[in-house]
Amino acid sequence: AAHAMGASGCDLNIGCPQRRAREGFYGSWMQEDWDLCCAIIAAARAACPRGFAITAKLRVQYCERGTRPSTERTVEFARRLVAAGADLIALHARVRGSPE
C-alpha cells in the first residue's frame, strides 16, 4: 500500500472526463455511483493509519434529472465522501463535458 512505501496520502480522482475513463468506468464516470465512491474512500480509510491523508477530486454534479449543474448535489456528494473518511475534497468546478 502507498503508506507502506512512505507516501503521506492518496487521492481518488473522480474528476477525469476522458473517453477512456468512460470505457473503464473510472474518473468522472464513477461519480454516477456515489455508493461505490464512498465504499472506496471507506476501504482506503480503514486500510491506512491515522495521519495518512485520503483525498478525493470531483466535478460539479448534475441535478437528479441530469439536465443542469447542481450546487446542492455537489455539496451532498462531498459531504458523503467526507463521512466515508475523506480528509479533503478538491472540486474541479466544471461539469463533465465542459471545455477544459
Phi and psi in degrees as a GROMACS rama.xvg file:
@    title "Ramachandran Plot"
@    xaxis  label "Phi"
@    yaxis  label "Psi"
@TYPE xy
-59.9134  -40.7695  ALA-2
-65.6497  -31.9069  HIS-3
-68.8779  -21.3596  ALA-4
-97.5403  7.32009  MET-5
98.672  1.73165  GLY-6
-69.2576  150.929  ALA-7
-98.1907  -3.9815  SER-8
-179.051  174.456  GLY-9
-144.771  155.707  CYS-10
-123.584  132.549  ASP-11
-93.205  107.443  LEU-12
-90.0103  99.1693  ASN-13
-109.875  39.2249  ILE-14
-120.789  -7.52184  GLY-15
-70.9784  121.526  CYS-16
-96.5927  5.76794  PRO-17
-62.91  153.096  GLN-18
-57.2457  -41.5234  ARG-19
-64.9478  -28.2  ARG-20
-66.8293  -37.0885  ALA-21
-64.4233  -44.4747  ARG-22
-62.4729  -33.5924  GLU-23
-97.1713  0.692289  GLY-24
53.0226  54.9482  PHE-25
-135.595  -174.232  TYR-26
61.9964  -142.951  GLY-27
-65.0115  -19.3656  SER-28
-72.4502  -28.3686  TRP-29
-69.7002  -19.8143  MET-30
-61.1477  -16.1783  GLN-31
-69.8784  -14.812  GLU-32
-121.795  85.5348  ASP-33
-60.1918  -39.1406  TRP-34
-61.5448  -40.8099  ASP-35
-63.5659  -46.0695  LEU-36
-59.6814  -43.8003  CYS-37
-66.9009  -37.1542  CYS-38
-64.6381  -38.3161  ALA-39
-65.1228  -45.3265  ILE-40
-61.2651  -45.9693  ILE-41
-61.9656  -40.9144  ALA-42
-66.0386  -40.9807  ALA-43
-64.2525  -42.8831  ALA-44
-62.1248  -42.9499  ARG-45
-66.464  -29.8949  ALA-46
-88.2222  -11.2686  ALA-47
-115.862  149.147  CYS-48
-72.3497  161.772  PRO-49
-56.8146  143.451  ARG-50
92.0451  -14.3744  GLY-51
-86.7432  117.426  PHE-52
-75.0975  130.751  ALA-53
-113.33  118.605  ILE-54
-124.975  164.689  THR-55
-142.6  138.27  ALA-56
-110.523  127.457  LYS-57
-134.304  171.06  LEU-58
-108.511  164.508  ARG-59
-56.7574  135.972  VAL-60
-86.2429  155.456  GLN-61
-89.1051  161.074  TYR-62
-64.3238  170.836  CYS-63
-52.3035  -38.1402  GLU-64
-81.4376  -9.89037  ARG-65
75.1871  23.3043  GLY-66
-104.571  -16.8212  THR-67
-154.156  156.985  ARG-68
-63.1408  149.016  PRO-69
-135.033  111.427  SER-70
-61.7163  -42.3492  THR-71
-60.4662  -45.9594  GLU-72
-69.2768  -33.6494  ARG-73
-63.3032  -46.295  THR-74
-64.9269  -41.9505  VAL-75
-59.6691  -45.1468  GLU-76
-63.1189  -45.43  PHE-77
-60.5076  -41.7081  ALA-78
-63.5879  -38.8169  ARG-79
-65.0171  -39.5431  ARG-80
-64.5413  -40.221  LEU-81
-65.8466  -42.9154  VAL-82
-61.6987  -29.9527  ALA-83
-77.8161  -15.1014  ALA-84
130.724  0.558117  GLY-85
-69.0353  136.797  ALA-86
-87.4151  -26.7935  ASP-87
-150.705  141.308  LEU-88
-118.099  128.99  ILE-89
-107.796  128.967  ALA-90
-107.236  118.946  LEU-91
-84.4776  101.952  HIS-92
-75.5315  51.6713  ALA-93
-141.978  155.133  ARG-94
-84.246  159.011  VAL-95
-59.8751  135.789  ARG-96
98.3378  -10.7677  GLY-97
-72.203  147.085  SER-98
-61.2051  140.322  PRO-99
